Amino acid sequence: MGNKITETLTAGLWKRIPPFRLVLGLCPALAVTMSAENGLGMGLATAFVLTLSNGAISSLRNIIPGKVRIASYIVIIATLVSIVEILMKAYFFTLAEQLGIYIPLIVVNCIVLGRAEGFASKNPPFVSMIDGVSVGIGYAISLTLIGSIREILGAGTWFGNPVMGESFEPISFLVSAPGAFVTIGSILAIQNLFSRWRGEKFIQG
């Protein structure tokens, strides 16, 4: 049991890290990562929903009829997303406005539904929540990294604070939609090369 928990906890930080390993959750990764703040906010919101939805779905997995399981999962996830949206508008209004429609769209994020179907529906609640924490933190790290690269090189700032000298000329291309594709593709290529060098294999499920 201890080995399973350890493996589950660490897998989401590298071997199952989205969007690079699972190749899921790319829509927010492309759309909201113009800055590190946006990436971190979106990542933490998704991690919160992912952790609690995994726990709830795992707890109810033997009660939910198989024919309506996906619909039931979506109802649970939508409830948690509504809570996140209300809390963000109450305490982080500016960030909530910047993220806009992408907060409600966590409901249909493939990561959340995929972990519910692929992991939470087959494992005990505690282990499922560990999986949610692991994958959620991995996702938050990924979005923050993407946002940091795009913001630093594309605007010369990090979390809104200037970090480059006055002579620096921002690469404005990186804060555009094509820049997001280039950034994600570059990080994915580097990670794959590193993994191949270490002889690593992908984890399924």
Short mmCIF file of the C-alpha atoms (twelve columns), coordinates in Angstrom:
data_MODEL
# 
_entry.id   MODEL 
# 
loop_
_atom_site.group_PDB 
_atom_site.id 
_atom_site.type_symbol 
_atom_site.label_atom_id 
_atom_site.label_alt_id 
_atom_site.label_comp_id 
_atom_site.label_asym_id 
_atom_site.label_seq_id 
_atom_site.Cartn_x 
_atom_site.Cartn_y 
_atom_site.Cartn_z 
_atom_site.pdbx_PDB_model_num 
ATOM 1   C CA . MET A 1   0.000   0.000  0.000   1 
ATOM 2   C CA . GLY A 2   2.826   2.362  0.926   1 
ATOM 3   C CA . ASN A 3   4.584   1.766  -2.381  1 
ATOM 4   C CA . LYS A 4   1.383   2.449  -4.321  1 
ATOM 5   C CA . ILE A 5   0.840   5.750  -2.497  1 
ATOM 6   C CA . THR A 6   4.441   6.832  -3.112  1 
ATOM 7   C CA . GLU A 7   4.275   5.864  -6.777  1 
ATOM 8   C CA . THR A 8   0.941   7.630  -7.209  1 
ATOM 9   C CA . LEU A 9   2.189   10.767 -5.458  1 
ATOM 10  C CA . THR A 10  5.325   11.091 -7.575  1 
ATOM 11  C CA . ALA A 11  3.924   9.945  -10.926 1 
ATOM 12  C CA . GLY A 12  1.895   13.115 -11.491 1 
ATOM 13  C CA . LEU A 13  4.993   15.241 -11.048 1 
ATOM 14  C CA . TRP A 14  6.845   13.631 -13.954 1 
ATOM 15  C CA . LYS A 15  5.615   10.400 -15.526 1 
ATOM 16  C CA . ARG A 16  1.950   11.468 -15.654 1 
ATOM 17  C CA . ILE A 17  2.496   15.209 -15.738 1 
ATOM 18  C CA . PRO A 18  -0.036  16.965 -17.922 1 
ATOM 19  C CA . PRO A 19  -0.030  18.417 -20.509 1 
ATOM 20  C CA . PHE A 20  3.312   16.918 -21.522 1 
ATOM 21  C CA . ARG A 21  2.904   13.223 -20.642 1 
ATOM 22  C CA . LEU A 22  -0.853  12.709 -20.682 1 
ATOM 23  C CA . VAL A 23  -1.190  15.295 -23.480 1 
ATOM 24  C CA . LEU A 24  -4.422  16.481 -21.856 1 
ATOM 25  C CA . GLY A 25  -5.622  19.889 -20.720 1 
ATOM 26  C CA . LEU A 26  -4.023  21.614 -23.693 1 
ATOM 27  C CA . CYS A 27  -6.834  24.141 -24.203 1 
ATOM 28  C CA . PRO A 28  -6.164  26.086 -20.954 1 
ATOM 29  C CA . ALA A 29  -2.421  25.571 -21.426 1 
ATOM 30  C CA . LEU A 30  -2.630  27.379 -24.750 1 
ATOM 31  C CA . ALA A 31  -5.237  29.981 -23.871 1 
ATOM 32  C CA . VAL A 32  -4.489  31.303 -20.379 1 
ATOM 33  C CA . THR A 33  -0.712  31.063 -20.011 1 
ATOM 34  C CA . MET A 34  0.184   34.549 -21.229 1 
ATOM 35  C CA . SER A 35  1.533   35.118 -17.723 1 
ATOM 36  C CA . ALA A 36  2.861   33.066 -14.810 1 
ATOM 37  C CA . GLU A 37  0.047   34.334 -12.571 1 
ATOM 38  C CA . ASN A 38  -2.633  33.096 -14.940 1 
ATOM 39  C CA . GLY A 39  -0.920  29.726 -15.269 1 
ATOM 40  C CA . LEU A 40  -0.590  29.283 -11.515 1 
ATOM 41  C CA . GLY A 41  -4.182  30.367 -10.841 1 
ATOM 42  C CA . MET A 42  -5.630  28.043 -13.465 1 
ATOM 43  C CA . GLY A 43  -3.420  25.178 -12.334 1 
ATOM 44  C CA . LEU A 44  -4.376  25.482 -8.671  1 
ATOM 45  C CA . ALA A 45  -8.084  25.771 -9.500  1 
ATOM 46  C CA . THR A 46  -7.863  22.590 -11.578 1 
ATOM 47  C CA . ALA A 47  -5.862  20.825 -8.852  1 
ATOM 48  C CA . PHE A 48  -8.545  21.662 -6.260  1 
ATOM 49  C CA . VAL A 49  -11.321 20.259 -8.465  1 
ATOM 50  C CA . LEU A 50  -9.247  17.235 -9.453  1 
ATOM 51  C CA . THR A 51  -8.405  16.277 -5.870  1 
ATOM 52  C CA . LEU A 52  -11.930 16.591 -4.466  1 
ATOM 53  C CA . SER A 53  -13.650 15.065 -7.501  1 
ATOM 54  C CA . ASN A 54  -11.326 12.056 -7.368  1 
ATOM 55  C CA . GLY A 55  -12.151 11.553 -3.686  1 
ATOM 56  C CA . ALA A 56  -15.904 11.958 -4.186  1 
ATOM 57  C CA . ILE A 57  -16.109 9.730  -7.249  1 
ATOM 58  C CA . SER A 58  -13.985 7.034  -5.626  1 
ATOM 59  C CA . SER A 59  -16.218 7.085  -2.530  1 
ATOM 60  C CA . LEU A 60  -19.340 6.687  -4.685  1 
ATOM 61  C CA . ARG A 61  -17.909 4.313  -7.285  1 
ATOM 62  C CA . ASN A 62  -19.812 1.297  -5.950  1 
ATOM 63  C CA . ILE A 63  -23.085 3.230  -5.750  1 
ATOM 64  C CA . ILE A 64  -23.159 5.022  -9.103  1 
ATOM 65  C CA . PRO A 65  -24.805 2.828  -11.789 1 
ATOM 66  C CA . GLY A 66  -22.495 2.055  -14.674 1 
ATOM 67  C CA . LYS A 67  -24.914 3.368  -17.306 1 
ATOM 68  C CA . VAL A 68  -24.929 6.888  -15.864 1 
ATOM 69  C CA . ARG A 69  -21.427 7.041  -14.440 1 
ATOM 70  C CA . ILE A 70  -20.085 9.685  -16.856 1 
ATOM 71  C CA . ALA A 71  -23.111 11.926 -16.306 1 
ATOM 72  C CA . SER A 72  -22.738 11.474 -12.552 1 
ATOM 73  C CA . TYR A 73  -19.046 12.317 -12.721 1 
ATOM 74  C CA . ILE A 74  -19.828 15.515 -14.618 1 
ATOM 75  C CA . VAL A 75  -22.415 16.571 -12.026 1 
ATOM 76  C CA . ILE A 76  -19.883 16.095 -9.225  1 
ATOM 77  C CA . ILE A 77  -17.170 17.936 -11.130 1 
ATOM 78  C CA . ALA A 78  -19.526 20.777 -12.108 1 
ATOM 79  C CA . THR A 79  -20.512 21.272 -8.470  1 
ATOM 80  C CA . LEU A 80  -16.876 21.613 -7.427  1 
ATOM 81  C CA . VAL A 81  -16.105 23.947 -10.327 1 
ATOM 82  C CA . SER A 82  -19.000 26.185 -9.287  1 
ATOM 83  C CA . ILE A 83  -17.529 26.378 -5.776  1 
ATOM 84  C CA . VAL A 84  -14.105 27.273 -7.190  1 
ATOM 85  C CA . GLU A 85  -15.582 29.945 -9.444  1 
ATOM 86  C CA . ILE A 86  -17.503 31.548 -6.553  1 
ATOM 87  C CA . LEU A 87  -14.430 31.532 -4.296  1 
ATOM 88  C CA . MET A 88  -12.184 33.003 -6.981  1 
ATOM 89  C CA . LYS A 89  -14.641 35.792 -7.744  1 
ATOM 90  C CA . ALA A 90  -14.934 36.528 -4.033  1 
ATOM 91  C CA . TYR A 91  -11.220 36.554 -3.171  1 
ATOM 92  C CA . PHE A 92  -9.294  36.767 -6.472  1 
ATOM 93  C CA . PHE A 93  -11.646 38.794 -8.656  1 
ATOM 94  C CA . THR A 94  -8.998  40.216 -11.006 1 
ATOM 95  C CA . LEU A 95  -7.532  36.769 -11.674 1 
ATOM 96  C CA . ALA A 96  -11.018 35.320 -12.147 1 
ATOM 97  C CA . GLU A 97  -11.748 37.999 -14.747 1 
ATOM 98  C CA . GLN A 98  -8.507  37.250 -16.572 1 
ATOM 99  C CA . LEU A 99  -9.202  33.516 -16.688 1 
ATOM 100 C CA . GLY A 100 -12.789 34.156 -17.732 1 
ATOM 101 C CA . ILE A 101 -14.673 31.292 -19.346 1 
ATOM 102 C CA . TYR A 102 -11.807 28.856 -18.748 1 
ATOM 103 C CA . ILE A 103 -12.755 28.430 -15.076 1 
ATOM 104 C CA . PRO A 104 -16.211 26.990 -15.891 1 
ATOM 105 C CA . LEU A 105 -14.617 24.929 -18.657 1 
ATOM 106 C CA . ILE A 106 -12.727 22.930 -16.030 1 
ATOM 107 C CA . VAL A 107 -15.923 20.845 -16.015 1 
ATOM 108 C CA . VAL A 108 -15.000 19.409 -19.403 1 
ATOM 109 C CA . ASN A 109 -11.247 19.356 -18.861 1 
ATOM 110 C CA . CYS A 110 -10.052 15.959 -20.088 1 
ATOM 111 C CA . ILE A 111 -7.618  15.648 -17.186 1 
ATOM 112 C CA . VAL A 112 -10.353 15.788 -14.547 1 
ATOM 113 C CA . LEU A 113 -12.747 13.434 -16.298 1 
ATOM 114 C CA . GLY A 114 -9.910  11.185 -17.432 1 
ATOM 115 C CA . ARG A 115 -8.546  10.686 -13.908 1 
ATOM 116 C CA . ALA A 116 -12.080 10.077 -12.638 1 
ATOM 117 C CA . GLU A 117 -12.723 7.347  -15.191 1 
ATOM 118 C CA . GLY A 118 -9.211  5.940  -15.380 1 
ATOM 119 C CA . PHE A 119 -8.183  6.031  -11.713 1 
ATOM 120 C CA . ALA A 120 -10.759 7.192  -9.159  1 
ATOM 121 C CA . SER A 121 -13.415 4.739  -10.342 1 
ATOM 122 C CA . LYS A 122 -11.010 1.842  -9.705  1 
ATOM 123 C CA . ASN A 123 -9.162  2.805  -6.516  1 
ATOM 124 C CA . PRO A 124 -9.925  3.667  -2.854  1 
ATOM 125 C CA . PRO A 125 -10.726 7.301  -1.934  1 
ATOM 126 C CA . PHE A 126 -7.447  8.146  -0.204  1 
ATOM 127 C CA . VAL A 127 -5.259  6.860  -3.031  1 
ATOM 128 C CA . SER A 128 -7.534  8.583  -5.551  1 
ATOM 129 C CA . MET A 129 -7.140  11.907 -3.766  1 
ATOM 130 C CA . ILE A 130 -3.378  11.398 -3.717  1 
ATOM 131 C CA . ASP A 131 -3.557  10.911 -7.478  1 
ATOM 132 C CA . GLY A 132 -5.595  14.110 -7.761  1 
ATOM 133 C CA . VAL A 133 -3.070  16.066 -5.704  1 
ATOM 134 C CA . SER A 134 -0.151  14.668 -7.695  1 
ATOM 135 C CA . VAL A 135 -1.586  15.239 -11.169 1 
ATOM 136 C CA . GLY A 136 -3.089  18.570 -10.077 1 
ATOM 137 C CA . ILE A 137 0.197   19.916 -8.745  1 
ATOM 138 C CA . GLY A 138 1.953   18.630 -11.848 1 
ATOM 139 C CA . TYR A 139 -0.555  20.501 -13.997 1 
ATOM 140 C CA . ALA A 140 -0.142  23.684 -11.937 1 
ATOM 141 C CA . ILE A 141 3.638   23.447 -12.296 1 
ATOM 142 C CA . SER A 142 3.286   22.904 -16.046 1 
ATOM 143 C CA . LEU A 143 1.021   25.921 -16.583 1 
ATOM 144 C CA . THR A 144 3.181   28.121 -14.367 1 
ATOM 145 C CA . LEU A 145 6.300   27.072 -16.276 1 
ATOM 146 C CA . ILE A 146 4.662   27.749 -19.647 1 
ATOM 147 C CA . GLY A 147 3.319   31.078 -18.413 1 
ATOM 148 C CA . SER A 148 6.687   32.062 -16.928 1 
ATOM 149 C CA . ILE A 149 8.582   31.397 -20.149 1 
ATOM 150 C CA . ARG A 150 6.045   33.282 -22.239 1 
ATOM 151 C CA . GLU A 151 5.824   36.219 -19.832 1 
ATOM 152 C CA . ILE A 152 9.572   36.611 -19.230 1 
ATOM 153 C CA . LEU A 153 10.603  36.354 -22.882 1 
ATOM 154 C CA . GLY A 154 7.452   37.890 -24.318 1 
ATOM 155 C CA . ALA A 155 6.958   40.810 -21.927 1 
ATOM 156 C CA . GLY A 156 10.115  41.037 -19.813 1 
ATOM 157 C CA . THR A 157 8.188   40.532 -16.568 1 
ATOM 158 C CA . TRP A 158 7.473   37.700 -14.134 1 
ATOM 159 C CA . PHE A 159 4.283   37.755 -12.060 1 
ATOM 160 C CA . GLY A 160 3.928   41.331 -13.287 1 
ATOM 161 C CA . ASN A 161 7.343   42.466 -12.018 1 
ATOM 162 C CA . PRO A 162 10.084  43.602 -14.436 1 
ATOM 163 C CA . VAL A 163 12.944  41.087 -14.514 1 
ATOM 164 C CA . MET A 164 14.801  42.076 -17.679 1 
ATOM 165 C CA . GLY A 165 16.969  45.119 -18.291 1 
ATOM 166 C CA . GLU A 166 15.813  48.239 -20.100 1 
ATOM 167 C CA . SER A 167 17.671  47.155 -23.226 1 
ATOM 168 C CA . PHE A 168 15.661  43.921 -23.468 1 
ATOM 169 C CA . GLU A 169 13.351  43.698 -26.479 1 
ATOM 170 C CA . PRO A 170 10.372  41.408 -25.710 1 
ATOM 171 C CA . ILE A 171 9.628   38.605 -28.136 1 
ATOM 172 C CA . SER A 172 5.977   39.555 -28.514 1 
ATOM 173 C CA . PHE A 173 5.356   36.443 -30.609 1 
ATOM 174 C CA . LEU A 174 5.510   34.316 -27.435 1 
ATOM 175 C CA . VAL A 175 2.491   35.967 -25.821 1 
ATOM 176 C CA . SER A 176 0.371   35.199 -28.887 1 
ATOM 177 C CA . ALA A 177 -1.480  31.939 -29.559 1 
ATOM 178 C CA . PRO A 178 1.239   30.522 -31.876 1 
ATOM 179 C CA . GLY A 179 3.800   31.323 -29.170 1 
ATOM 180 C CA . ALA A 180 1.957   29.017 -26.799 1 
ATOM 181 C CA . PHE A 181 2.264   26.135 -29.278 1 
ATOM 182 C CA . VAL A 182 5.986   26.789 -29.711 1 
ATOM 183 C CA . THR A 183 6.583   26.982 -25.949 1 
ATOM 184 C CA . ILE A 184 4.685   23.792 -25.158 1 
ATOM 185 C CA . GLY A 185 6.261   21.936 -28.067 1 
ATOM 186 C CA . SER A 186 9.749   22.991 -27.014 1 
ATOM 187 C CA . ILE A 187 9.249   21.889 -23.405 1 
ATOM 188 C CA . LEU A 188 7.744   18.585 -24.550 1 
ATOM 189 C CA . ALA A 189 10.677  17.949 -26.882 1 
ATOM 190 C CA . ILE A 190 13.223  18.645 -24.131 1 
ATOM 191 C CA . GLN A 191 11.385  16.394 -21.679 1 
ATOM 192 C CA . ASN A 192 11.134  13.566 -24.197 1 
ATOM 193 C CA . LEU A 193 14.825  13.817 -25.040 1 
ATOM 194 C CA . PHE A 194 15.721  13.740 -21.360 1 
ATOM 195 C CA . SER A 195 13.444  10.752 -20.740 1 
ATOM 196 C CA . ARG A 196 14.873  8.894  -23.716 1 
ATOM 197 C CA . TRP A 197 18.385  9.589  -22.440 1 
ATOM 198 C CA . ARG A 198 17.411  8.110  -19.065 1 
ATOM 199 C CA . GLY A 199 15.654  5.149  -20.696 1 
ATOM 200 C CA . GLU A 200 12.293  5.972  -19.117 1 
ATOM 201 C CA . LYS A 201 8.977   4.569  -20.253 1 
ATOM 202 C CA . PHE A 202 5.536   6.143  -20.116 1 
ATOM 203 C CA . ILE A 203 3.072   5.137  -17.405 1 
ATOM 204 C CA . GLN A 204 -0.377  4.209  -18.611 1 
ATOM 205 C CA . GLY A 205 -3.383  4.923  -16.381 1 
# 
